[in-house]
Amino acid sequence: GGWDRTMPAIAADISAQPLLTAAQLHAIDCPTMIVCGDRDPFVPVEHAAALARQLPDSRLFVAPDCGHEVMVKRPGLFNEASAGFYRMTEAASGGPRP
């Protein structure tokens, strides 16, 4: 019964969030990694790719054989992709922290 109570609250929270305009997306000036599964029922790959195209410095990672919960269902693959992203964008962050 927990999901029956939780899902409407999540949907209400999402619907209350303002969507960014194309200009606002283009103004994001930090490296961004968009993650989705190739079988994601909530964020289809086409939507994730469209978002990635609007962000100036983005990378799209699509996990194979995975739904929405990439971090949970494919943690090793997600961690590898995240580590690669951080290595590729280290210079933009000002370098490694002590």
Contact map, one row per residue, 1 for C-alpha under 8 A:
11111000000000000000000000000000000000000000000000000000000000000000000000000000000000000000000000
11111100000000000000000000000000000000000000000000000000000000000000000000000000000000000000000000
11111110000000000000000000000000000000000000000000000000000000000000000000000000000000000000000000
11111111000000000000000000000000000000000000000000000000000000000000000000000000000000000000000000
11111111100000000000000000000000000000000000000000000000000000000000000000000000000000000000000000
01111111110000000000000000000000000000000000000000000000000000000000000000000000000000000000000000
00111111111000000000000000000000000000000000000000000000000000000000000000000000000000000000000000
00011111111100000000000000000000000000000000000000000000000000000000000000000000000000000000000000
00001111111110000000000000000000000000000000000000000000000000000000000000000000000000000000000000
00000111111111000000000000000000000000000000000000000000000000000000000000000000000000000000000000
00000011111111100000000000000000000000000000000000000000000000000000000000000000000000000000000000
00000001111111110000000000000000000000000000000000000000000000000000000000000000000000000000000000
00000000111111111000000000000000000000000000000000000000000000000000000000000000000000000000000000
00000000011111111000000000000000000000000000000000000000000000000000000000000000000000000000000000
00000000001111111100000000000000000000000000000000000000000000000000000000000000000000000000000000
00000000000111111100000000000000000000000000000000000000000000000000000000000000000000000000000000
00000000000011111110000000000000000000000000000000000000000000000000000000000000000000000000000000
00000000000000111111000000000000000000000000000000000000000000000000000000000000000000000000000000
00000000000000001111100000000000000000000000000000000000000000000000000000000000000000000000000000
00000000000000000111111110000000000000000000000000000000000000000000000000000000000000000000000000
00000000000000000011111110000000000000000000000000000000000000000000000000000000000000000000000000
00000000000000000001111111000000000000000000000000000100000000000000000000000000000000000000000000
00000000000000000001111111100000000000000000000000000000000000000000000000000000000000000000000000
00000000000000000001111111110000000000000000000000000000000000000000000000000000000000000000000000
00000000000000000001111111110000000000000000000000000110000000000000000000000000000000000000000000
00000000000000000000011111111000000000000000000000000111000000000000000000000000000000000000000000
00000000000000000000001111111000000000000000000000000011000000000000000000000000000000000000000000
00000000000000000000000111111100000000000000000000000011000000000000000000000000000000000000000000
00000000000000000000000001111110000000000000000000000001100000000000000000000000000000000000000000
00000000000000000000000000011111000000000000000000000000100000000000000000000000000000000001000000
00000000000000000000000000001111100000000000000000000000111000000000000000000000000000001001000000
00000000000000000000000000000111110000000000000000000010111000000000000000000000000000000000000000
00000000000000000000000000000011111000000000000000000000011110000000000000000000000010000000000000
00000000000000000000000000000001111100000000000100110000011110000000000000000000000000000000000000
00000000000000000000000000000000111110000000000100000000000111100000010000000000000000000000000000
00000000000000000000000000000000011111010011100100000000000011100011110000000000000000000000000000
00000000000000000000000000000000001111110000100000000000000001111111110000000000000000000000000000
00000000000000000000000000000000000111110001100000000000000001111110000000000000000000000000000000
00000000000000000000000000000000000011111001100000000000000000011111000000000000000000000000000000
00000000000000000000000000000000000111111111100000000000000000000111000000000000000000000000000000
00000000000000000000000000000000000000111111000000000000000000000011000000000000000000000000000000
00000000000000000000000000000000000000011111000000000000000000000001000000000000000000000000000000
00000000000000000000000000000000000100011111101100000000000000000001000000000000000000000000000000
00000000000000000000000000000000000101111111111100000000000000000000000000000000000000000000000000
00000000000000000000000000000000000111110011111110000000000001000000000000000000000000000000000000
00000000000000000000000000000000000000000001111111000000000000000000000000000000000000000000000000
00000000000000000000000000000000000000000011111111100000000000000000000000000000000000000000000000
00000000000000000000000000000000011100000011111111110000000100000000000000000000000000000000000000
00000000000000000000000000000000000000000000111111111000000100000000000000000000000000000000000000
00000000000000000000000000000000000000000000011111111100000000000000000000000000000000000000000000
00000000000000000000000000000000010000000000001111111110000000000000000000000000000000000000000000
00000000000000000000000000000000010000000000000111111110011100000000000000000000000000000000000000
00000000000000000000000000000000000000000000000011111111010000000000000000000000000000000000000000
00000000000000000000010011000000000000000000000001111111000000000000000000000000000000000000000000
00000000000000000000000011110001000000000000000000111111110000000000000000000000000000000000000000
00000000000000000000000001111000000000000000000000001111110000000000000000000000000000000000000000
00000000000000000000000000001111000000000000000000000011111000000000000000000000000000000000000000
00000000000000000000000000000011110000000000000000011011111100000000000000000000000000000000000000
00000000000000000000000000000011110000000000000000010000111110000000000000000000000010000000000000
00000000000000000000000000000000111000000000000110010000011111000000000000000000000000000000000000
00000000000000000000000000000000111100000000000000000000001111100000000000000000100000000000000000
00000000000000000000000000000000001111000000100000000000000111110000000000000000000000000000000000
00000000000000000000000000000000001111000000000000000000000011111100010001001100000000000000000000
00000000000000000000000000000000000011100000000000000000000001111100000000000000000000000000000000
00000000000000000000000000000000000011100000000000000000000000111110000000000000000000000000000000
00000000000000000000000000000000000011110000000000000000000000111111110011000000000000000000000000
00000000000000000000000000000000000111111000000000000000000000001111110000000000000000000000000000
00000000000000000000000000000000000110111110000000000000000000000111110000000000000000000000000000
00000000000000000000000000000000000110000000000000000000000000000111111110000000000000000000000000
00000000000000000000000000000000001110000000000000000000000000100111111111100100000000000000000000
00000000000000000000000000000000000000000000000000000000000000000000111111100110000000000000000000
00000000000000000000000000000000000000000000000000000000000000000000111111100000000000000000000000
00000000000000000000000000000000000000000000000000000000000000000100111111100000000000000000000000
00000000000000000000000000000000000000000000000000000000000000100100011111111100000000000000000000
00000000000000000000000000000000000000000000000000000000000000000000011111111110000000000000000000
00000000000000000000000000000000000000000000000000000000000000000000000001111111000000000000000000
00000000000000000000000000000000000000000000000000000000000000100000000001111111100000000000000000
00000000000000000000000000000000000000000000000000000000000000100000011001111111110000000000000000
00000000000000000000000000000000000000000000000000000000000000000000001000111111111000000000000000
00000000000000000000000000000000000000000000000000000000000000000000000000011111111100000000000000
00000000000000000000000000000000000000000000000000000000000010000000000000001111111110000000000000
00000000000000000000000000000000000000000000000000000000000000000000000000000111111111000000000000
00000000000000000000000000000000000000000000000000000000000000000000000000000011111111100000000000
00000000000000000000000000000000000000000000000000000000000000000000000000000001111111110000000000
00000000000000000000000000000000100000000000000000000000001000000000000000000000111111111000000000
00000000000000000000000000000000000000000000000000000000000000000000000000000000011111111100000000
00000000000000000000000000000000000000000000000000000000000000000000000000000000001111111100000000
00000000000000000000000000000000000000000000000000000000000000000000000000000000000111111110000000
00000000000000000000000000000010000000000000000000000000000000000000000000000000000011111111100000
00000000000000000000000000000000000000000000000000000000000000000000000000000000000001111111111100
00000000000000000000000000000000000000000000000000000000000000000000000000000000000000011111111000
00000000000000000000000000000110000000000000000000000000000000000000000000000000000000001111111000
00000000000000000000000000000000000000000000000000000000000000000000000000000000000000001111111100
00000000000000000000000000000000000000000000000000000000000000000000000000000000000000000111111100
00000000000000000000000000000000000000000000000000000000000000000000000000000000000000000111111110
00000000000000000000000000000000000000000000000000000000000000000000000000000000000000000100111111
00000000000000000000000000000000000000000000000000000000000000000000000000000000000000000000001111
00000000000000000000000000000000000000000000000000000000000000000000000000000000000000000000000111
